């Protein structure tokens, strides 16, 4: 669960009192795990500032950002990187143009890992997964793994950025232990013991199985490798239940710079990826129809406030005309103040 509590943010680029602008005015927002929220609002209404506060790019003047009831407000952007995937409006952002498609994907896959610097080298299993995922875009990217991203079209680059934002390497057991202790509602020592009581015996069991498999002279090298992998997967499944920090996807007008055909394709794939992975998602859009067609919840920002928050059947009943009317009414009320 992601929660913003009493968030306030002001900007003043010149230092003059008359140039003080309130971007967010005591915002409260709670997003449940698995919700797909579409976000609408005029320019300067507070949409992008909200996303930047969630990712840590901007710190609020007041209020808290909570992830699974843990305060992450003071964490820097890089400390939150393993929990958030961010796709921007500009296709040039989010990728390195001087690096190949494969190199960009490998960096995204390793995002949030505990070890540093990155130990370069491309695993065959990674490459196979990248190719499988790229084929879904139907843009021919799977045949361009070694091509520099800088020479690709905007649509191809944005599709790649979307994949990079949703491509989450499974956290290591060490990371899961760290996050389980941090985010579990239980006492830290209790959570630590609970994790170790499952992980340690499972690891010992895997080591015994691995030793037995290696000693079996009747098995070929390939058979040994396959059986060891099966044994490890069984161990990993037992530990994986402690993974509390599912990735949250943030989409900041990610199809605005694309041609209509490519934008439609990227949106459809976005929806499919979100549903398949049950990802908590916030999608900013200026397209009222897209805001209604996608997601199970819709919120509207205006002048630093949330003036509409609907979900389920209430959202399904809304029309583009009704949304536009709400914008008009909100603007008139602001002028009358």
Helices and strands as residue ranges (DSSP letters): E 2-11, G 17-19, E 21-31, E 36-41, H 47-55, E 62-67, E 70-71, H 77-80, E 84-87, H 101-109, H 124-135, G 141-143, G 149-151, H 154-166, H 173-183, H 188-215, H 221-240, E 248-252, H 260-277, E 280-284, H 288-293, E 297-302, E 305-311, H 312-316, H 320-336
